[in-house]
């Protein structure tokens, strides 16, 4: 899974290989240099799809 976000005028990419339910949450990317610090947050929620839906009672 890849997420692209803008940090200031720059694009950053976070790649998660084989994410699980335990990986859900808020991720924060922080860019710091001599001019200061900028950050952006991304909420990650794992969604699953099924090929079939079964009704139970």
mmCIF file as Biopython writes it, N, C-alpha, C and O atoms, coordinates in Angstrom:
data_model
#
loop_
_atom_site.group_PDB
_atom_site.id
_atom_site.type_symbol
_atom_site.label_atom_id
_atom_site.label_alt_id
_atom_site.label_comp_id
_atom_site.label_asym_id
_atom_site.label_entity_id
_atom_site.label_seq_id
_atom_site.pdbx_PDB_ins_code
_atom_site.Cartn_x
_atom_site.Cartn_y
_atom_site.Cartn_z
_atom_site.occupancy
_atom_site.B_iso_or_equiv
_atom_site.auth_seq_id
_atom_site.auth_asym_id
_atom_site.pdbx_PDB_model_num
ATOM 1   N N  . UNK A ? 1  ? 0.836   -1.160  0.000  1.0 0.0 1  A 1 
ATOM 2   C CA . UNK A ? 1  ? 0.000   0.000   0.000  1.0 0.0 1  A 1 
ATOM 3   C C  . UNK A ? 1  ? 0.884   1.228   0.000  1.0 0.0 1  A 1 
ATOM 4   O O  . UNK A ? 1  ? 1.859   1.284   0.750  1.0 0.0 1  A 1 
ATOM 5   N N  . UNK A ? 2  ? 0.567   2.214   -0.826 1.0 0.0 2  A 1 
ATOM 6   C CA . UNK A ? 2  ? 1.328   3.459   -0.875 1.0 0.0 2  A 1 
ATOM 7   C C  . UNK A ? 2  ? 0.406   4.628   -0.572 1.0 0.0 2  A 1 
ATOM 8   O O  . UNK A ? 2  ? -0.738  4.674   -1.024 1.0 0.0 2  A 1 
ATOM 9   N N  . UNK A ? 3  ? 0.920   5.560   0.194  1.0 0.0 3  A 1 
ATOM 10  C CA . UNK A ? 3  ? 0.201   6.799   0.478  1.0 0.0 3  A 1 
ATOM 11  C C  . UNK A ? 3  ? 1.117   7.947   0.092  1.0 0.0 3  A 1 
ATOM 12  O O  . UNK A ? 3  ? 2.257   8.014   0.552  1.0 0.0 3  A 1 
ATOM 13  N N  . UNK A ? 4  ? 0.625   8.856   -0.754 1.0 0.0 4  A 1 
ATOM 14  C CA . UNK A ? 4  ? 1.401   10.039  -1.120 1.0 0.0 4  A 1 
ATOM 15  C C  . UNK A ? 4  ? 0.776   11.245  -0.448 1.0 0.0 4  A 1 
ATOM 16  O O  . UNK A ? 4  ? -0.441  11.423  -0.491 1.0 0.0 4  A 1 
ATOM 17  N N  . UNK A ? 5  ? 1.600   12.073  0.172  1.0 0.0 5  A 1 
ATOM 18  C CA . UNK A ? 5  ? 1.127   13.285  0.841  1.0 0.0 5  A 1 
ATOM 19  C C  . UNK A ? 5  ? 2.062   14.427  0.507  1.0 0.0 5  A 1 
ATOM 20  O O  . UNK A ? 5  ? 3.239   14.218  0.213  1.0 0.0 5  A 1 
ATOM 21  N N  . UNK A ? 6  ? 1.529   15.631  0.554  1.0 0.0 6  A 1 
ATOM 22  C CA . UNK A ? 6  ? 2.337   16.833  0.379  1.0 0.0 6  A 1 
ATOM 23  C C  . UNK A ? 6  ? 2.837   17.288  1.742  1.0 0.0 6  A 1 
ATOM 24  O O  . UNK A ? 6  ? 2.066   17.390  2.696  1.0 0.0 6  A 1 
ATOM 25  N N  . UNK A ? 7  ? 4.132   17.559  1.823  1.0 0.0 7  A 1 
ATOM 26  C CA . UNK A ? 7  ? 4.738   18.159  3.015  1.0 0.0 7  A 1 
ATOM 27  C C  . UNK A ? 7  ? 5.314   19.477  2.529  1.0 0.0 7  A 1 
ATOM 28  O O  . UNK A ? 7  ? 6.384   19.513  1.922  1.0 0.0 7  A 1 
ATOM 29  N N  . UNK A ? 8  ? 4.585   20.573  2.804  1.0 0.0 8  A 1 
ATOM 30  C CA . UNK A ? 8  ? 4.966   21.848  2.207  1.0 0.0 8  A 1 
ATOM 31  C C  . UNK A ? 8  ? 4.744   21.751  0.703  1.0 0.0 8  A 1 
ATOM 32  O O  . UNK A ? 8  ? 3.650   21.407  0.256  1.0 0.0 8  A 1 
ATOM 33  N N  . UNK A ? 9  ? 5.777   22.053  -0.079 1.0 0.0 9  A 1 
ATOM 34  C CA . UNK A ? 9  ? 5.659   21.937  -1.534 1.0 0.0 9  A 1 
ATOM 35  C C  . UNK A ? 9  ? 6.243   20.630  -2.059 1.0 0.0 9  A 1 
ATOM 36  O O  . UNK A ? 9  ? 6.346   20.445  -3.271 1.0 0.0 9  A 1 
ATOM 37  N N  . UNK A ? 10 ? 6.624   19.729  -1.169 1.0 0.0 10 A 1 
ATOM 38  C CA . UNK A ? 10 ? 7.250   18.467  -1.543 1.0 0.0 10 A 1 
ATOM 39  C C  . UNK A ? 10 ? 6.283   17.302  -1.354 1.0 0.0 10 A 1 
ATOM 40  O O  . UNK A ? 10 ? 5.399   17.347  -0.499 1.0 0.0 10 A 1 
ATOM 41  N N  . UNK A ? 11 ? 6.462   16.274  -2.152 1.0 0.0 11 A 1 
ATOM 42  C CA . UNK A ? 11 ? 5.658   15.061  -2.034 1.0 0.0 11 A 1 
ATOM 43  C C  . UNK A ? 11 ? 6.471   13.985  -1.338 1.0 0.0 11 A 1 
ATOM 44  O O  . UNK A ? 11 ? 7.631   13.759  -1.682 1.0 0.0 11 A 1 
ATOM 45  N N  . UNK A ? 12 ? 5.871   13.324  -0.366 1.0 0.0 12 A 1 
ATOM 46  C CA . UNK A ? 12 ? 6.539   12.194  0.280  1.0 0.0 12 A 1 
ATOM 47  C C  . UNK A ? 12 ? 5.637   10.974  0.135  1.0 0.0 12 A 1 
ATOM 48  O O  . UNK A ? 12 ? 4.418   11.095  0.011  1.0 0.0 12 A 1 
ATOM 49  N N  . UNK A ? 13 ? 6.254   9.805   0.153  1.0 0.0 13 A 1 
ATOM 50  C CA . UNK A ? 13 ? 5.518   8.557   -0.015 1.0 0.0 13 A 1 
ATOM 51  C C  . UNK A ? 13 ? 5.824   7.614   1.128  1.0 0.0 13 A 1 
ATOM 52  O O  . UNK A ? 13 ? 6.986   7.407   1.479  1.0 0.0 13 A 1 
ATOM 53  N N  . UNK A ? 14 ? 4.777   7.041   1.712  1.0 0.0 14 A 1 
ATOM 54  C CA . UNK A ? 14 ? 4.949   6.010   2.726  1.0 0.0 14 A 1 
ATOM 55  C C  . UNK A ? 14 ? 4.467   4.703   2.110  1.0 0.0 14 A 1 
ATOM 56  O O  . UNK A ? 14 ? 3.355   4.626   1.587  1.0 0.0 14 A 1 
ATOM 57  N N  . UNK A ? 15 ? 5.308   3.680   2.173  1.0 0.0 15 A 1 
ATOM 58  C CA . UNK A ? 15 ? 4.960   2.378   1.627  1.0 0.0 15 A 1 
ATOM 59  C C  . UNK A ? 15 ? 4.854   1.367   2.755  1.0 0.0 15 A 1 
ATOM 60  O O  . UNK A ? 15 ? 5.781   1.217   3.550  1.0 0.0 15 A 1 
ATOM 61  N N  . UNK A ? 16 ? 3.724   0.675   2.824  1.0 0.0 16 A 1 
ATOM 62  C CA . UNK A ? 16 ? 3.528   -0.381  3.821  1.0 0.0 16 A 1 
ATOM 63  C C  . UNK A ? 16 ? 3.367   -1.692  3.070  1.0 0.0 16 A 1 
ATOM 64  O O  . UNK A ? 16 ? 2.462   -1.830  2.248  1.0 0.0 16 A 1 
ATOM 65  N N  . UNK A ? 17 ? 4.235   -2.652  3.345  1.0 0.0 17 A 1 
ATOM 66  C CA . UNK A ? 17 ? 4.142   -3.962  2.714  1.0 0.0 17 A 1 
ATOM 67  C C  . UNK A ? 17 ? 3.340   -4.890  3.620  1.0 0.0 17 A 1 
ATOM 68  O O  . UNK A ? 17 ? 3.656   -5.056  4.798  1.0 0.0 17 A 1 
ATOM 69  N N  . UNK A ? 18 ? 2.305   -5.486  3.055  1.0 0.0 18 A 1 
ATOM 70  C CA . UNK A ? 18 ? 1.438   -6.416  3.779  1.0 0.0 18 A 1 
ATOM 71  C C  . UNK A ? 18 ? 0.856   -5.816  5.061  1.0 0.0 18 A 1 
ATOM 72  O O  . UNK A ? 18 ? 1.064   -6.375  6.138  1.0 0.0 18 A 1 
ATOM 73  N N  . UNK A ? 19 ? 0.130   -4.689  4.976  1.0 0.0 19 A 1 
ATOM 74  C CA . UNK A ? 19 ? -0.443  -4.089  6.180  1.0 0.0 19 A 1 
ATOM 75  C C  . UNK A ? 19 ? -1.481  -5.006  6.821  1.0 0.0 19 A 1 
ATOM 76  O O  . UNK A ? 19 ? -2.160  -5.774  6.139  1.0 0.0 19 A 1 
ATOM 77  N N  . UNK A ? 20 ? -1.589  -4.910  8.137  1.0 0.0 20 A 1 
ATOM 78  C CA . UNK A ? 20 ? -2.556  -5.700  8.894  1.0 0.0 20 A 1 
ATOM 79  C C  . UNK A ? 20 ? -3.444  -4.762  9.700  1.0 0.0 20 A 1 
ATOM 80  O O  . UNK A ? 20 ? -3.232  -3.549  9.707  1.0 0.0 20 A 1 
ATOM 81  N N  . UNK A ? 21 ? -4.438  -5.325  10.377 1.0 0.0 21 A 1 
ATOM 82  C CA . UNK A ? 21 ? -5.324  -4.517  11.217 1.0 0.0 21 A 1 
ATOM 83  C C  . UNK A ? 21 ? -4.548  -3.793  12.309 1.0 0.0 21 A 1 
ATOM 84  O O  . UNK A ? 21 ? -4.932  -2.696  12.715 1.0 0.0 21 A 1 
ATOM 85  N N  . UNK A ? 22 ? -3.459  -4.391  12.790 1.0 0.0 22 A 1 
ATOM 86  C CA . UNK A ? 22 ? -2.667  -3.772  13.856 1.0 0.0 22 A 1 
ATOM 87  C C  . UNK A ? 22 ? -1.921  -2.527  13.367 1.0 0.0 22 A 1 
ATOM 88  O O  . UNK A ? 22 ? -1.444  -1.741  14.185 1.0 0.0 22 A 1 
ATOM 89  N N  . UNK A ? 23 ? -1.813  -2.335  12.055 1.0 0.0 23 A 1 
ATOM 90  C CA . UNK A ? 23 ? -1.127  -1.169  11.501 1.0 0.0 23 A 1 
ATOM 91  C C  . UNK A ? 23 ? -2.030  0.055   11.407 1.0 0.0 23 A 1 
ATOM 92  O O  . UNK A ? 23 ? -1.562  1.140   11.062 1.0 0.0 23 A 1 
ATOM 93  N N  . UNK A ? 24 ? -3.328  -0.104  11.711 1.0 0.0 24 A 1 
ATOM 94  C CA . UNK A ? 24 ? -4.248  1.024   11.632 1.0 0.0 24 A 1 
ATOM 95  C C  . UNK A ? 24 ? -3.864  2.096   12.641 1.0 0.0 24 A 1 
ATOM 96  O O  . UNK A ? 24 ? -3.381  1.793   13.732 1.0 0.0 24 A 1 
ATOM 97  N N  . UNK A ? 25 ? -4.081  3.345   12.267 1.0 0.0 25 A 1 
ATOM 98  C CA . UNK A ? 25 ? -3.806  4.438   13.186 1.0 0.0 25 A 1 
ATOM 99  C C  . UNK A ? 25 ? -3.393  5.684   12.436 1.0 0.0 25 A 1 
ATOM 100 O O  . UNK A ? 25 ? -3.518  5.758   11.213 1.0 0.0 25 A 1 
ATOM 101 N N  . UNK A ? 26 ? -2.905  6.654   13.167 1.0 0.0 26 A 1 
ATOM 102 C CA . UNK A ? 26 ? -2.467  7.919   12.592 1.0 0.0 26 A 1 
ATOM 103 C C  . UNK A ? 26 ? -0.953  7.883   12.448 1.0 0.0 26 A 1 
ATOM 104 O O  . UNK A ? 26 ? -0.232  7.620   13.410 1.0 0.0 26 A 1 
ATOM 105 N N  . UNK A ? 27 ? -0.480  8.150   11.236 1.0 0.0 27 A 1 
ATOM 106 C CA . UNK A ? 27 ? 0.950   8.221   10.954 1.0 0.0 27 A 1 
ATOM 107 C C  . UNK A ? 27 ? 1.314   9.677   10.712 1.0 0.0 27 A 1 
ATOM 108 O O  . UNK A ? 27 ? 0.569   10.412  10.064 1.0 0.0 27 A 1 
ATOM 109 N N  . UNK A ? 28 ? 2.449   10.086  11.229 1.0 0.0 28 A 1 
ATOM 110 C CA . UNK A ? 28 ? 2.893   11.471  11.096 1.0 0.0 28 A 1 
ATOM 111 C C  . UNK A ? 28 ? 4.258   11.497  10.422 1.0 0.0 28 A 1 
ATOM 112 O O  . UNK A ? 28 ? 5.188   10.815  10.852 1.0 0.0 28 A 1 
ATOM 113 N N  . UNK A ? 29 ? 4.366   12.299  9.352  1.0 0.0 29 A 1 
ATOM 114 C CA . UNK A ? 29 ? 5.630   12.495  8.650  1.0 0.0 29 A 1 
ATOM 115 C C  . UNK A ? 29 ? 6.140   13.879  9.019  1.0 0.0 29 A 1 
ATOM 116 O O  . UNK A ? 29 ? 5.414   14.867  8.911  1.0 0.0 29 A 1 
ATOM 117 N N  . UNK A ? 30 ? 7.402   13.944  9.459  1.0 0.0 30 A 1 
ATOM 118 C CA . UNK A ? 30 ? 8.001   15.215  9.864  1.0 0.0 30 A 1 
ATOM 119 C C  . UNK A ? 30 ? 9.223   15.479  9.000  1.0 0.0 30 A 1 
ATOM 120 O O  . UNK A ? 30 ? 10.124  14.644  8.919  1.0 0.0 30 A 1 
ATOM 121 N N  . UNK A ? 31 ? 9.254   16.638  8.354  1.0 0.0 31 A 1 
ATOM 122 C CA . UNK A ? 31 ? 10.412  17.061  7.566  1.0 0.0 31 A 1 
ATOM 123 C C  . UNK A ? 31 ? 11.067  18.233  8.292  1.0 0.0 31 A 1 
ATOM 124 O O  . UNK A ? 31 ? 10.411  19.231  8.591  1.0 0.0 31 A 1 
ATOM 125 N N  . UNK A ? 32 ? 12.355  18.106  8.571  1.0 0.0 32 A 1 
ATOM 126 C CA . UNK A ? 32 ? 13.085  19.150  9.296  1.0 0.0 32 A 1 
ATOM 127 C C  . UNK A ? 32 ? 14.372  19.488  8.548  1.0 0.0 32 A 1 
ATOM 128 O O  . UNK A ? 32 ? 15.099  18.600  8.101  1.0 0.0 32 A 1 
ATOM 129 N N  . UNK A ? 33 ? 14.639  20.781  8.420  1.0 0.0 33 A 1 
ATOM 130 C CA . UNK A ? 33 ? 15.919  21.236  7.879  1.0 0.0 33 A 1 
ATOM 131 C C  . UNK A ? 33 ? 16.276  22.562  8.537  1.0 0.0 33 A 1 
ATOM 132 O O  . UNK A ? 33 ? 15.631  22.966  9.505  1.0 0.0 33 A 1 
ATOM 133 N N  . UNK A ? 34 ? 17.300  23.245  8.019  1.0 0.0 34 A 1 
ATOM 134 C CA . UNK A ? 34 ? 17.754  24.493  8.649  1.0 0.0 34 A 1 
ATOM 135 C C  . UNK A ? 34 ? 16.688  25.589  8.622  1.0 0.0 34 A 1 
ATOM 136 O O  . UNK A ? 34 ? 16.774  26.548  9.389  1.0 0.0 34 A 1 
ATOM 137 N N  . UNK A ? 35 ? 15.693  25.463  7.755  1.0 0.0 35 A 1 
ATOM 138 C CA . UNK A ? 35 ? 14.641  26.468  7.649  1.0 0.0 35 A 1 
ATOM 139 C C  . UNK A ? 35 ? 13.451  26.212  8.565  1.0 0.0 35 A 1 
ATOM 140 O O  . UNK A ? 35 ? 12.560  27.054  8.677  1.0 0.0 35 A 1 
ATOM 141 N N  . UNK A ? 36 ? 13.433  25.056  9.218  1.0 0.0 36 A 1 
ATOM 142 C CA . UNK A ? 36 ? 12.331  24.775  10.129 1.0 0.0 36 A 1 
ATOM 143 C C  . UNK A ? 36 ? 11.801  23.364  9.994  1.0 0.0 36 A 1 
ATOM 144 O O  . UNK A ? 36 ? 12.457  22.476  9.448  1.0 0.0 36 A 1 
ATOM 145 N N  . UNK A ? 37 ? 10.595  23.182  10.507 1.0 0.0 37 A 1 
ATOM 146 C CA . UNK A ? 37 ? 9.961   21.866  10.532 1.0 0.0 37 A 1 
ATOM 147 C C  . UNK A ? 37 ? 8.549   21.973  9.979  1.0 0.0 37 A 1 
ATOM 148 O O  . UNK A ? 37 ? 7.837   22.943  10.236 1.0 0.0 37 A 1 
ATOM 149 N N  . UNK A ? 38 ? 8.157   20.963  9.218  1.0 0.0 38 A 1 
ATOM 150 C CA . UNK A ? 38 ? 6.792   20.880  8.708  1.0 0.0 38 A 1 
ATOM 151 C C  . UNK A ? 38 ? 6.342   19.434  8.847  1.0 0.0 38 A 1 
ATOM 152 O O  . UNK A ? 38 ? 7.136   18.513  8.656  1.0 0.0 38 A 1 
ATOM 153 N N  . UNK A ? 39 ? 5.078   19.232  9.177  1.0 0.0 39 A 1 
ATOM 154 C CA . UNK A ? 39 ? 4.592   17.862  9.339  1.0 0.0 39 A 1 
ATOM 155 C C  . UNK A ? 39 ? 3.201   17.711  8.737  1.0 0.0 39 A 1 
ATOM 156 O O  . UNK A ? 39 ? 2.477   18.685  8.532  1.0 0.0 39 A 1 
ATOM 157 N N  . UNK A ? 40 ? 2.856   16.469  8.462  1.0 0.0 40 A 1 
ATOM 158 C CA . UNK A ? 40 ? 1.530   16.136  7.959  1.0 0.0 40 A 1 
ATOM 159 C C  . UNK A ? 40 ? 1.141   14.794  8.565  1.0 0.0 40 A 1 
ATOM 160 O O  . UNK A ? 40 ? 1.986   13.919  8.749  1.0 0.0 40 A 1 
ATOM 161 N N  . UNK A ? 41 ? -0.156  14.638  8.877  1.0 0.0 41 A 1 
ATOM 162 C CA . UNK A ? 41 ? -0.644  13.391  9.462  1.0 0.0 41 A 1 
ATOM 163 C C  . UNK A ? 41 ? -1.599  12.709  8.496  1.0 0.0 41 A 1 
ATOM 164 O O  . UNK A ? 41 ? -2.316  13.368  7.743  1.0 0.0 41 A 1 
ATOM 165 N N  . UNK A ? 42 ? -1.599  11.382  8.528  1.0 0.0 42 A 1 
ATOM 166 C CA . UNK A ? 42 ? -2.487  10.587  7.686  1.0 0.0 42 A 1 
ATOM 167 C C  . UNK A ? 42 ? -3.110  9.497   8.539  1.0 0.0 42 A 1 
ATOM 168 O O  . UNK A ? 42 ? -2.398  8.748   9.208  1.0 0.0 42 A 1 
ATOM 169 N N  . UNK A ? 43 ? -4.426  9.402   8.521  1.0 0.0 43 A 1 
ATOM 170 C CA . UNK A ? 43 ? -5.119  8.332   9.233  1.0 0.0 43 A 1 
ATOM 171 C C  . UNK A ? 43 ? -5.203  7.128   8.307  1.0 0.0 43 A 1 
ATOM 172 O O  . UNK A ? 43 ? -5.708  7.241   7.190  1.0 0.0 43 A 1 
ATOM 173 N N  . UNK A ? 44 ? -4.716  5.985   8.755  1.0 0.0 44 A 1 
ATOM 174 C CA . UNK A ? 44 ? -4.744  4.765   7.952  1.0 0.0 44 A 1 
ATOM 175 C C  . UNK A ? 44 ? -5.752  3.796   8.545  1.0 0.0 44 A 1 
ATOM 176 O O  . UNK A ? 44 ? -5.663  3.428   9.716  1.0 0.0 44 A 1 
ATOM 177 N N  . UNK A ? 45 ? -6.717  3.385   7.719  1.0 0.0 45 A 1 
ATOM 178 C CA . UNK A ? 45 ? -7.712  2.396   8.118  1.0 0.0 45 A 1 
ATOM 179 C C  . UNK A ? 45 ? -7.692  1.294   7.071  1.0 0.0 45 A 1 
ATOM 180 O O  . UNK A ? 45 ? -7.854  1.559   5.880  1.0 0.0 45 A 1 
ATOM 181 N N  . UNK A ? 46 ? -7.494  0.056   7.517  1.0 0.0 46 A 1 
ATOM 182 C CA . UNK A ? 46 ? -7.471  -1.085  6.608  1.0 0.0 46 A 1 
ATOM 183 C C  . UNK A ? 46 ? -8.895  -1.455  6.248  1.0 0.0 46 A 1 
ATOM 184 O O  . UNK A ? 46 ? -9.722  -1.681  7.131  1.0 0.0 46 A 1 
ATOM 185 N N  . UNK A ? 47 ? -9.185  -1.519  4.972  1.0 0.0 47 A 1 
ATOM 186 C CA . UNK A ? 47 ? -10.518 -1.945  4.543  1.0 0.0 47 A 1 
ATOM 187 C C  . UNK A ? 47 ? -10.370 -3.219  3.724  1.0 0.0 47 A 1 
ATOM 188 O O  . UNK A ? 47 ? -9.461  -3.349  2.905  1.0 0.0 47 A 1 
ATOM 189 N N  . UNK A ? 48 ? -11.266 -4.136  3.959  1.0 0.0 48 A 1 
ATOM 190 C CA . UNK A ? 48 ? -11.240 -5.427  3.273  1.0 0.0 48 A 1 
ATOM 191 C C  . UNK A ? 48 ? -12.488 -5.550  2.413  1.0 0.0 48 A 1 
ATOM 192 O O  . UNK A ? 48 ? -13.547 -5.025  2.754  1.0 0.0 48 A 1 
ATOM 193 N N  . UNK A ? 49 ? -12.351 -6.238  1.315  1.0 0.0 49 A 1 
ATOM 194 C CA . UNK A ? 49 ? -13.508 -6.516  0.477  1.0 0.0 49 A 1 
ATOM 195 C C  . UNK A ? 49 ? -13.676 -8.025  0.380  1.0 0.0 49 A 1 
ATOM 196 O O  . UNK A ? 49 ? -12.709 -8.784  0.454  1.0 0.0 49 A 1 
ATOM 197 N N  . UNK A ? 50 ? -14.899 -8.432  0.217  1.0 0.0 50 A 1 
ATOM 198 C CA . UNK A ? 50 ? -15.193 -9.862  0.118  1.0 0.0 50 A 1 
ATOM 199 C C  . UNK A ? 50 ? -15.806 -10.154 -1.244 1.0 0.0 50 A 1 
ATOM 200 O O  . UNK A ? 50 ? -16.482 -9.307  -1.829 1.0 0.0 50 A 1 
ATOM 201 N N  . UNK A ? 51 ? -15.566 -11.347 -1.733 1.0 0.0 51 A 1 
ATOM 202 C CA . UNK A ? 51 ? -16.165 -11.760 -2.998 1.0 0.0 51 A 1 
ATOM 203 C C  . UNK A ? 51 ? -17.627 -12.142 -2.822 1.0 0.0 51 A 1 
ATOM 204 O O  . UNK A ? 51 ? -18.419 -12.027 -3.758 1.0 0.0 51 A 1 
ATOM 205 N N  . UNK A ? 52 ? -17.990 -12.597 -1.620 1.0 0.0 52 A 1 
ATOM 206 C CA . UNK A ? 52 ? -19.361 -13.009 -1.349 1.0 0.0 52 A 1 
ATOM 207 C C  . UNK A ? 52 ? -19.796 -12.484 0.015  1.0 0.0 52 A 1 
ATOM 208 O O  . UNK A ? 52 ? -18.987 -12.358 0.934  1.0 0.0 52 A 1 
ATOM 209 N N  . UNK A ? 53 ? -21.085 -12.182 0.130  1.0 0.0 53 A 1 
ATOM 210 C CA . UNK A ? 53 ? -21.643 -11.736 1.400  1.0 0.0 53 A 1 
ATOM 211 C C  . UNK A ? 53 ? -22.709 -12.748 1.805  1.0 0.0 53 A 1 
ATOM 212 O O  . UNK A ? 53 ? -23.570 -13.100 0.999  1.0 0.0 53 A 1 
ATOM 213 N N  . UNK A ? 54 ? -22.653 -13.209 3.034  1.0 0.0 54 A 1 
ATOM 214 C CA . UNK A ? 54 ? -23.606 -14.193 3.527  1.0 0.0 54 A 1 
ATOM 215 C C  . UNK A ? 54 ? -24.448 -13.576 4.629  1.0 0.0 54 A 1 
ATOM 216 O O  . UNK A ? 54 ? -23.918 -12.933 5.536  1.0 0.0 54 A 1 
ATOM 217 N N  . UNK A ? 55 ? -25.764 -13.769 4.551  1.0 0.0 55 A 1 
ATOM 218 C CA . UNK A ? 55 ? -26.668 -13.264 5.577  1.0 0.0 55 A 1 
ATOM 219 C C  . UNK A ? 55 ? -26.825 -14.331 6.648  1.0 0.0 55 A 1 
ATOM 220 O O  . UNK A ? 55 ? -27.073 -15.499 6.349  1.0 0.0 55 A 1 
ATOM 221 N N  . UNK A ? 56 ? -26.677 -13.913 7.901  1.0 0.0 56 A 1 
ATOM 222 C CA . UNK A ? 56 ? -26.912 -14.829 9.021  1.0 0.0 56 A 1 
ATOM 223 C C  . UNK A ? 56 ? -28.105 -14.323 9.796  1.0 0.0 56 A 1 
ATOM 224 O O  . UNK A ? 56 ? -28.121 -13.172 10.233 1.0 0.0 56 A 1 
ATOM 225 N N  . UNK A ? 57 ? -29.072 -15.139 9.965  1.0 0.0 57 A 1 
ATOM 226 C CA . UNK A ? 57 ? -30.330 -14.858 10.664 1.0 0.0 57 A 1 
ATOM 227 C C  . UNK A ? 57 ? -30.664 -13.430 10.684 1.0 0.0 57 A 1 
ATOM 228 O O  . UNK A ? 57 ? -31.694 -13.045 11.237 1.0 0.0 57 A 1 
#
